[in-house]
Amino acid sequence: LWLVMHYYLVLVASLVPLTPNSRTRGFSAPLRGGRATLAVSPSPVSSRLPSERAQPGKRREAEPPAGKLVPDSWLDNWYPVMFTADVPADSPVAAQVFERPLVLYRDEEGLQCLADTCPHRLAPLSEGRLAVDASGTTRLECSYHGWQFAGCGKCTKLPQLEGTKPILPLYGASAYPVREAQGVAYVFLGNASLAESVPLPLAPELDAEGWIYEQDYMRDLPYDYTTLVENIIDPSHVPVSHHGTVQGDRNLAQPIATSVSERMPPIGFQGKTEVPLHASSRLSFAQTKAVQTVTFTAPSLLAYRFSVPAGDASALFYPIPVARGRSRILVRRARNFRTERVMRTADLVAKHLENNIVFDQDMAFLCGQEARLQALRADGWGGAWRAKRDSEVGGGRSYVMPAEADRFVISFRKQLDAAAAALPWRSPPLAGEAHAPPMPRTVLLDRYEQHTKKCPTCMAALKLTERLIGVSASTSQVSLMAALVLAVTPAPPLALSLACAAAAAAYSAVLLRAYLVGPIIGALSNRVAAVPLAASAASAAILALAPGGRAARVAAAATPLATALCALYARRALDGLRARFIYTEEAKALQIS
C-alpha cells in the first residue's frame, strides 16, 4: 500500500506544468501559497575562460517569490576588486568580495582569478607562488603541498599522486571570469554563463578623448559596505568631518540643495547637489560652488561629475563589499583640462597621505554609527534607521534627518530596506559585536594594514623612508665623532678634513635625490638638505686658501658638526613621515583644531 501511494504521488507531481523563472535561470513548479521550489543553477566557474577550464557543476537552490531580489541578483554583477596596477607581475594577491576569498595573478594569458582556496586541504592559494612548468607556462602553486593550477582552475601538477593515477577535474580550483578595464580589475561572482551579457560598470568619461585619470587610491575599511555607501553619498558631512584638509572647512557647512531625479534598482539613483569646491593651484581654479551630478550605479560605482571654468571633472568611488563589517574603497579623479600636469611620484604619495587623513577622520564616526544601528536591530544592514517608534528598537533612537542634504541617504536607505535581505553574505550578522568595546585606535587607524602594504607606491615610499632613516642615524653618529676628533686635534690631517667634506656632500646628495624631501616632508626642505653640501663647499674653499691656519681647523670641525645636526633633524622628520604610513593621530588633531 505504501509503495502504491508513493508512485501515485510521483505520477501526480510529474504532471504539474513547469514555468520559466528568469531570476534563477531555471524552471519551477508553482505550489500552493507561493513559488518557493527548487531550481537548477550553474556554479560560479567561468565558461568563457580557456578551453581547459572545468565545466561548471550543478547546484540546487530555493526559488524566491516572484519580483523579489535573491542573492544571485547581487552576484550576477561585475565587482571591482583592485586597481590593475596593484596586481603584481610576479606573485599572487588576495582579495575578497561578499566573504568569497579570491586570488588574482598574471600569466601568459593575462589576469586570472581563482577562489583563494586550494582544493586539497583548503590552504590559501594567495600565500603560494607563481611557478613555471616544464612547458614554460606560468602556474599558480600552493606552497603547502605544491599543487599547481592553470588560469582555468584545472590542476596541472599534483606531486604526491602516484604516476599511474590521472589528475581528475575534482582536483581543480574554482575559477571566476575576470576582466581589466579602465585600470580596474573586475570579477564576476555569479553564473559565469551570464558574464558576457552583463556590462561592466564603467565611467564613460575615462574612455573619452581628452580625459585623464589619476590619484588612484585604495583603502580597506573596518566597517560595512552599507555604511561606506551611506557615507560617500553624503556631501553635507565633508566640510565638518574633513575640516583641516583640502576638502573641508567647517565654516563652509551650510544648507545643501539636493534632489533625486531617478532611482535605479536595486539601490542606485541619480541626483544633483551643489557644494563648495576648494581652490586648486595645480589645476588653476579658484574656490567656487559647483553643481554636481551624482550617480550611484549599484553595487559598486559612485560618480560625482561637475564643471569648473577650466573644464569638466569627476570624482569616482568604487565601494566593495568585503565581509560583514568590512569593506574596500577605490578612489579616482578624472578631468579633461590641464591634462599636461601629470602627477609625479612625490605628488601621488602626498595625495595618498592626504587621503589617509580623510578616511581616518571618518573612521571612529562610522564604526560607532554602525555599532549603534546594529545594537538597535542586528540585521546586518542598519534597518533600524527609520523605526517609527523608539519601542521598535528597544528604546533606542533611530535617524533624525530633517534637512534636504540628507535626501541621497534617505533614498539609498529606503532602497536598501527592500534589497538588503538578499545580500549574499555567507555568515549571519553577529549581534554581540554591536555591544563590543570600540577597537583600539591603533587598530582602527592602522594605515599600514589598510593601505600602505597593499599600495606599491606607498610601500616603495615607506621603504625609501626607512633607508633614509638608517642613513641619517649612521651619518649623525659618525659626523659627531668626526667633529669631536677634529675639534681636539691641534693639526688635523688634511685628508680627514677633506673626507669629512666629501661625506657631508654625499649625504646632502642622498637627501636631495630622494623625491620624499620637500614635497612630502615639508619640514625637511631642499634648503635644509643642502646645508651639509654648503658646509663642505665652504670647508673645501678654506682648506684650499689656508690649509694650516686656525680657520681651516674651525672649518674642518664645523662641516661634520653641521652634517650631524642636519642628519638629526632629518631623522626626526623622516620618523614623522614613517608614522604617516603606519599610524598617526593627525586626523584627530585637524578635526579639533
DRENDOTI-459318 format. One record per residue (C-alpha): residue in three letters; x, y, z. Coordinates in pm, whole numbers, plus 50000, padded with zeros to 5 digits. Layout:
<sites>
  resn   east  north     up
   ALA      X      Y      Z
...
</sites>
This chain:
<sites>
  resn   east  north     up
   LEU  50000  50000  50000
   TRP  50284  50242  50086
   LEU  50459  50174  49753
   VAL  50135  50231  49560
   MET  50075  50565  49731
   HIS  50438  50667  49671
   TYR  50424  50601  49295
   TYR  50086  50771  49274
   LEU  50227  51090  49430
   VAL  50529  51081  49197
   LEU  50297  51046  48896
   VAL  50083  51342  49007
   ALA  50391  51559  49065
   SER  50524  51480  48718
   LEU  50206  51614  48558
   VAL  50242  51965  48707
   PRO  50346  52205  48423
   LEU  50684  52375  48459
   THR  50707  52755  48429
   PRO  51023  52952  48340
   ASN  51179  53174  48600
   SER  51426  53435  48478
   ARG  51576  53507  48817
   THR  51707  53158  48884
   ARG  51757  53084  48513
   GLY  51575  52750  48558
   PHE  51220  52623  48588
   SER  50994  52595  48887
   ALA  50662  52433  48960
   PRO  50411  52667  49126
   LEU  50298  52537  49463
   ARG  50009  52641  49679
   GLY  50088  52954  49881
   GLY  50381  53077  49673
   ARG  50656  52986  49428
   ALA  50923  52863  49666
   THR  51050  52548  49491
   LEU  51385  52414  49372
   ALA  51571  52534  49067
   VAL  51893  52439  48890
   SER  52169  52697  48854
   PRO  52533  52671  48745
   SER  52820  52719  48988
   PRO  53049  53022  48959
   VAL  53308  52876  48720
   SER  53381  53077  48406
   SER  53266  52929  48078
   ARG  53446  53198  47880
   LEU  53794  53130  48012
   PRO  54041  52892  47834
   SER  53913  52567  47689
   GLU  54081  52357  47960
   ARG  53851  52515  48220
   ALA  53646  52258  48405
   GLN  53277  52254  48326
   PRO  53062  52415  48595
   GLY  52883  52179  48828
   LYS  52517  52190  48918
   ARG  52361  52314  49238
   ARG  52004  52337  49357
   GLU  51871  52638  49541
   ALA  51535  52765  49657
   GLU  51350  52997  49420
   PRO  51223  53320  49577
   PRO  50885  53477  49544
   ALA  50845  53644  49206
   GLY  50966  54002  49185
   LYS  51193  53981  49488
   LEU  51570  54008  49492
   VAL  51777  53696  49557
   PRO  52147  53651  49623
   ASP  52202  53580  49252
   SER  52066  53930  49180
   TRP  52374  54064  49360
   LEU  52625  53806  49247
   ASP  52542  53840  48878
   ASN  52741  54161  48856
   TRP  53096  54262  48780
   TYR  53267  54372  49101
   PRO  53581  54584  49111
   VAL  53839  54430  49343
   MET  54152  54644  49297
   PHE  54339  54866  49056
   THR  54522  54661  48794
   ALA  54845  54842  48880
   ASP  54824  54682  49226
   VAL  54832  54326  49086
   PRO  55200  54221  49092
   ALA  55351  54060  48785
   ASP  55546  53804  48986
   SER  55321  53696  49273
   PRO  54954  53630  49357
   VAL  54747  53878  49555
   ALA  54442  53814  49773
   ALA  54106  53986  49752
   GLN  53756  53923  49887
   VAL  53401  54010  49781
   PHE  53092  53911  49981
   GLU  53303  53683  50201
   ARG  53427  53492  49897
   PRO  53808  53478  49913
   LEU  53975  53536  49576
   VAL  54330  53524  49445
   LEU  54440  53725  49141
   TYR  54759  53678  48943
   ARG  54902  53716  48594
   ASP  55013  53452  48348
   GLU  55081  53445  47973
   GLU  54708  53485  47900
   GLY  54668  53790  48124
   LEU  54485  53843  48451
   GLN  54341  53534  48621
   CYS  54114  53486  48925
   LEU  54063  53170  49128
   ALA  53894  53101  49459
   ASP  54161  53157  49721
   THR  54127  52801  49847
   CYS  54337  52502  49748
   PRO  54100  52205  49699
   HIS  54348  51974  49874
   ARG  54339  52098  50235
   LEU  54181  52445  50188
   ALA  54508  52640  50225
   PRO  54501  52996  50081
   LEU  54647  52999  49731
   SER  54736  53367  49774
   GLU  55013  53251  50010
   GLY  55160  53047  49725
   ARG  55384  53144  49436
   LEU  55392  53162  49058
   ALA  55585  52871  48912
   VAL  55685  52796  48552
   ASP  55619  52436  48449
   ALA  55813  52221  48203
   SER  55625  52371  47908
   GLY  55724  52724  48010
   THR  55371  52814  48125
   THR  55307  53008  48445
   ARG  55103  52820  48705
   LEU  54975  52918  49047
   GLU  55137  52686  49301
   CYS  55008  52618  49650
   SER  55302  52647  49887
   TYR  55157  52385  50124
   HIS  55193  52071  49910
   GLY  55294  52203  49568
   TRP  54971  52154  49376
   GLN  54969  52372  49063
   PHE  54673  52527  48883
   ALA  54607  52680  48544
   GLY  54413  53002  48499
   CYS  54102  52796  48424
   GLY  54128  52629  48764
   LYS  54247  52292  48631
   CYS  54502  52115  48850
   THR  54809  52059  48632
   LYS  55052  51916  48887
   LEU  54998  51702  49196
   PRO  55340  51591  49327
   GLN  55204  51334  49574
   LEU  54989  51148  49318
   GLU  55123  50811  49203
   GLY  55233  50814  48841
   THR  54960  50582  48714
   LYS  54673  50785  48858
   PRO  54513  51064  48650
   ILE  54458  51419  48775
   LEU  54078  51440  48790
   PRO  53867  51755  48736
   LEU  53763  51720  49100
   TYR  54113  51831  49199
   GLY  54075  52170  49028
   ALA  54021  52508  49191
   SER  53714  52722  49127
   ALA  53774  52993  48867
   TYR  53588  53318  48807
   PRO  53553  53537  48497
   VAL  53786  53836  48530
   ARG  53842  54146  48318
   GLU  54062  54452  48315
   ALA  53903  54781  48210
   GLN  53990  55146  48277
   GLY  54274  55037  48504
   VAL  54042  54833  48733
   ALA  54026  54455  48782
   TYR  53666  54322  48778
   VAL  53546  53978  48888
   PHE  53210  53813  48813
   LEU  53089  53604  49108
   GLY  52759  53469  48977
   ASN  52652  53245  48692
   ALA  52953  53251  48459
   SER  52734  53194  48153
   LEU  52586  53541  48210
   ALA  52918  53722  48237
   GLU  52938  53814  47868
   SER  52590  53968  47871
   VAL  52635  54177  48187
   PRO  52801  54513  48115
   LEU  53097  54632  48319
   PRO  53018  54931  48546
   LEU  53237  55175  48356
   ALA  53271  55553  48373
   PRO  53225  55675  48011
   GLU  53446  55979  48057
   LEU  53752  55762  48126
   ASP  53739  55639  47766
   ALA  53656  55982  47618
   GLU  53915  56168  47416
   GLY  54096  56438  47609
   TRP  54031  56290  47956
   ILE  54289  56158  48200
   TYR  54252  55989  48536
   GLU  54493  55990  48829
   GLN  54525  55979  49208
   ASP  54418  55613  49227
   TYR  54382  55527  49596
   MET  54267  55211  49778
   ARG  54177  55161  50144
   ASP  54041  54862  50337
   LEU  53794  54981  50598
   PRO  53674  54826  50927
   TYR  53307  54899  50862
   ASP  53033  54756  50643
   TYR  52971  54815  50273
   THR  52630  54967  50350
   THR  52788  55212  50596
   LEU  53052  55303  50337
   VAL  52798  55375  50066
   GLU  52587  55586  50302
   ASN  52894  55792  50386
   ILE  53023  55859  50035
   ILE  52679  55963  49904
   ASP  52653  56226  50181
   PRO  52808  56557  50062
   SER  52699  56752  50371
   HIS  52948  56584  50610
   VAL  53255  56691  50411
   PRO  53306  57048  50544
   VAL  53275  56936  50908
   SER  53416  56584  50922
   HIS  53711  56669  50697
   HIS  53793  57005  50849
   GLY  54158  57097  50810
   THR  54215  56907  50486
   VAL  54194  57041  50130
   GLN  53839  56903  50119
   GLY  53689  57051  50435
   ASP  53634  57372  50625
   ARG  53370  57367  50897
   ASN  53297  57734  50830
   LEU  53155  57626  50493
   ALA  52892  57399  50649
   GLN  52559  57524  50509
   PRO  52226  57407  50365
   ILE  52292  57196  50055
   ALA  52030  57165  49784
   THR  51995  56802  49674
   SER  51744  56630  49452
   VAL  51693  56272  49336
   SER  51576  56256  48976
   GLU  51587  55881  48915
   ARG  51605  55565  49121
   MET  51782  55267  48968
   PRO  51704  54932  49135
   PRO  51817  54766  49345
   ILE  51985  55053  49533
   GLY  52101  55302  49269
   PHE  51996  55659  49197
   GLN  52084  55976  49010
   GLY  52058  56323  49157
   LYS  52208  56669  49180
   THR  52369  56871  49456
   GLU  52556  57199  49488
   VAL  52867  57202  49704
   PRO  53165  57434  49759
   LEU  53489  57331  49588
   HIS  53827  57428  49728
   ALA  54075  57608  49507
   SER  54348  57411  49329
   SER  54671  57585  49237
   ARG  54791  57277  49048
   LEU  54480  57274  48829
   SER  54440  57654  48822
   PHE  54090  57713  48952
   ALA  53971  57922  49244
   GLN  53731  57826  49521
   THR  53384  57804  49375
   LYS  53045  57642  49410
   ALA  52967  57366  49167
   VAL  52652  57179  49073
   GLN  52737  56811  49082
   THR  52553  56528  48913
   VAL  52565  56228  49145
   THR  52512  55880  49002
   PHE  52526  55564  49210
   THR  52527  55259  48984
   ALA  52477  54967  49220
   PRO  52656  54786  49350
   SER  52996  54946  49308
   LEU  53028  55275  49121
   LEU  52953  55623  49256
   ALA  53035  55921  49035
   TYR  53034  56291  49123
   ARG  53053  56488  48799
   PHE  53093  56866  48789
   SER  53230  57156  48587
   VAL  53472  57436  48670
   PRO  53571  57727  48443
   ALA  53867  57527  48310
   GLY  53664  57220  48211
   ASP  53486  56908  48339
   ALA  53592  56674  48618
   SER  53467  56374  48811
   ALA  53537  56202  49140
   LEU  53482  55827  49118
   PHE  53432  55592  49413
   TYR  53418  55213  49389
   PRO  53270  55068  49715
   ILE  53334  54695  49753
   PRO  53153  54460  49998
   VAL  53433  54251  50152
   ALA  53273  54086  50455
   ARG  53025  54173  50727
   GLY  53167  54479  50897
   ARG  53446  54522  50638
   SER  53466  54697  50303
   ARG  53712  54833  50050
   ILE  53708  55163  49862
   LEU  53881  55256  49537
   VAL  53903  55631  49467
   ARG  53993  55802  49141
   ARG  53989  56154  48998
   ALA  53939  56238  48629
   ARG  53934  56559  48423
   ASN  53959  56695  48070
   PHE  54164  57007  48146
   ARG  54525  57073  48246
   THR  54595  56722  48121
   GLU  54962  56805  48076
   ARG  55001  56833  48454
   VAL  55051  56468  48529
   MET  55125  56371  48887
   ARG  55481  56281  48974
   THR  55555  56003  49223
   ALA  55602  56257  49503
   ASP  55265  56417  49420
   LEU  55091  56079  49427
   VAL  55246  55982  49762
   ALA  55144  56319  49907
   LYS  54788  56270  49778
   HIS  54770  55920  49930
   LEU  54886  56056  50266
   GLU  54618  56325  50239
   ASN  54354  56061  50158
   ASN  54470  55863  50462
   ILE  54381  56162  50678
   VAL  54040  56197  50513
   PHE  53945  55835  50576
   ASP  54092  55845  50928
   GLN  53864  56138  51008
   ASP  53552  55935  50927
   MET  53664  55612  51089
   ALA  53553  55649  51450
   PHE  53221  55812  51349
   LEU  53126  55539  51105
   CYS  53229  55245  51323
   GLY  53037  55396  51615
   GLN  52731  55466  51400
   GLU  52733  55111  51264
   ALA  52765  54958  51612
   ARG  52472  55164  51742
   LEU  52249  55070  51449
   GLN  52329  54701  51498
   ALA  52269  54730  51872
   LEU  51918  54854  51791
   ARG  51850  54574  51546
   ALA  52114  54320  51447
   ASP  52006  54273  51086
   GLY  52344  54338  50925
   TRP  52248  54647  50723
   GLY  52103  54906  50961
   GLY  51731  54863  50908
   ALA  51664  55037  51242
   TRP  51747  55374  51080
   ARG  51379  55468  51049
   ALA  51194  55286  51325
   LYS  50856  55454  51365
   ARG  50867  55426  51743
   ASP  51159  55407  51979
   SER  50997  55096  52129
   GLU  51055  54917  51797
   VAL  51428  54929  51858
   GLY  51440  54862  52229
   GLY  51405  55222  52339
   GLY  51697  55346  52126
   ARG  51688  55634  51878
   SER  51670  55596  51502
   TYR  51791  55851  51244
   VAL  51661  56210  51252
   MET  51714  56363  50908
   PRO  51517  56686  50862
   ALA  51750  56857  50609
   GLU  51733  56844  50233
   ALA  52102  56749  50237
   ASP  52002  56401  50359
   ARG  51796  56311  50053
   PHE  52060  56084  49900
   VAL  52095  55891  50224
   ILE  51719  55858  50261
   SER  51683  55733  49904
   PHE  51963  55480  49950
   ARG  51831  55357  50284
   LYS  51476  55308  50153
   GLN  51600  55102  49860
   LEU  51835  54909  50085
   ASP  51549  54808  50315
   ALA  51390  54627  50020
   ALA  51710  54482  49879
   ALA  51939  54405  50172
   ALA  51774  54079  50274
   ALA  51914  53932  49952
   LEU  52272  54043  50014
   PRO  52469  53719  49954
   TRP  52673  53713  50274
   ARG  52791  53370  50380
   SER  52770  53445  50753
   PRO  52483  53576  50969
   PRO  52503  53916  51139
   LEU  52670  53897  51477
   ALA  52460  54075  51736
   GLY  52727  54050  52003
   GLU  52976  54260  51808
   ALA  52745  54561  51828
   HIS  52796  54572  52205
   ALA  53170  54504  52198
   PRO  53402  54783  52316
   PRO  53542  55005  52039
   MET  53855  54869  51877
   PRO  54184  55034  51982
   ARG  54269  55337  51774
   THR  54596  55182  51668
   VAL  54386  54910  51501
   LEU  54109  55143  51387
   LEU  54355  55374  51212
   ASP  54608  55111  51103
   ARG  54717  55269  50775
   TYR  54983  55007  50712
   GLU  54740  54712  50705
   GLN  54455  54906  50545
   HIS  54652  55079  50270
   THR  55030  55100  50269
   LYS  55130  54735  50235
   LYS  54878  54689  49950
   CYS  54982  55005  49763
   PRO  55304  54965  49559
   THR  55360  55342  49553
   CYS  55332  55393  49929
   MET  55518  55072  50009
   ALA  55811  55188  49798
   ALA  55799  55529  49968
   LEU  55796  55365  50313
   LYS  56098  55151  50227
   LEU  56283  55457  50099
   THR  56192  55644  50418
   GLU  56331  55365  50634
   ARG  56653  55355  50431
   LEU  56693  55732  50473
   ILE  56632  55696  50848
   GLY  56912  55441  50867
   VAL  57149  55658  50662
   SER  57065  55965  50874
   ALA  57122  55776  51200
   SER  57462  55649  51087
   THR  57559  55987  50944
   SER  57473  56172  51264
   GLN  57678  55935  51480
   VAL  57986  55929  51255
   SER  57973  56302  51194
   LEU  57958  56384  51565
   MET  58261  56164  51630
   ALA  58449  56325  51341
   ALA  58364  56674  51466
   LEU  58493  56586  51812
   VAL  58819  56446  51673
   LEU  58879  56748  51452
   ALA  58797  56988  51736
   VAL  59054  56842  51979
   THR  59328  56770  51727
   PRO  59576  57064  51704
   ALA  59666  56990  51344
   PRO  59409  56760  51191
   PRO  59525  56573  50881
   LEU  59415  56734  50559
   ALA  59291  56400  50431
   LEU  59050  56365  50727
   SER  58916  56715  50671
   LEU  58862  56651  50301
   ALA  58698  56315  50379
   CYS  58451  56486  50615
   ALA  58372  56744  50347
   ALA  58316  56470  50088
   ALA  58093  56273  50328
   ALA  57885  56583  50401
   ALA  57838  56646  50029
   ALA  57743  56282  49972
   TYR  57480  56292  50249
   SER  57326  56607  50103
   ALA  57315  56440  49762
   VAL  57130  56141  49910
   LEU  56864  56367  50061
   LEU  56829  56591  49757
   ARG  56786  56294  49523
   ALA  56505  56148  49737
   TYR  56166  56253  49599
   LEU  56027  56244  49953
   VAL  56225  56551  50059
   GLY  56046  56880  50012
   PRO  55705  56799  49857
   ILE  55615  56533  50116
   ILE  55824  56621  50421
   GLY  55756  56991  50439
   ALA  55976  57031  50748
   LEU  56271  56883  50556
   SER  56302  57116  50261
   ASN  56567  57106  49992
   ARG  56725  57409  50158
   VAL  56775  57218  50483
   ALA  56901  56912  50296
   ALA  57164  57128  50122
   VAL  57323  57251  50449
   PRO  57593  56979  50463
   LEU  57673  57041  50097
   ALA  57714  57415  50158
   ALA  57930  57348  50466
   SER  58152  57107  50274
   ALA  58197  57356  49990
   ALA  58292  57633  50235
   SER  58532  57399  50418
   ALA  58699  57292  50093
   ALA  58746  57654  49991
   ILE  58902  57749  50326
   LEU  59130  57446  50324
   ALA  59246  57538  49975
   LEU  59322  57902  50068
   ALA  59468  57849  50418
   PRO  59532  57480  50478
   GLY  59721  57511  50805
   GLY  59554  57802  50980
   ARG  59305  57830  51261
   ALA  59025  57899  51015
   ALA  59098  57569  50848
   ARG  59069  57379  51178
   VAL  58739  57553  51259
   ALA  58602  57485  50912
   ALA  58714  57125  50927
   ALA  58527  57068  51255
   ALA  58224  57277  51154
   THR  58149  57066  50846
   PRO  58085  56733  51025
   LEU  57907  56919  51306
   ALA  57665  57081  51056
   THR  57620  56743  50889
   ALA  57540  56576  51222
   LEU  57283  56841  51314
   CYS  57121  56815  50970
   ALA  57111  56436  50997
   LEU  56949  56450  51342
   TYR  56688  56695  51213
   ALA  56629  56483  50903
   ARG  56588  56167  51106
   ARG  56322  56330  51322
   ALA  56134  56447  51012
   LEU  56168  56105  50850
   ASP  56041  55932  51164
   GLY  55734  56152  51142
   LEU  55687  56057  50776
   ARG  55727  55688  50855
   ALA  55449  55716  51114
   ARG  55220  55867  50849
   PHE  55242  55543  50652
   ILE  55160  55334  50960
   TYR  54956  55516  51227
   THR  54918  55876  51345
   GLU  54656  56089  51519
   GLU  54695  56380  51275
   ALA  54335  56343  51159
   LYS  54201  56394  51511
   ALA  54431  56694  51560
   LEU  54289  56858  51248
   GLN  53927  56789  51347
   ILE  53960  56958  51687
   SER  54170  57248  51559
</sites>
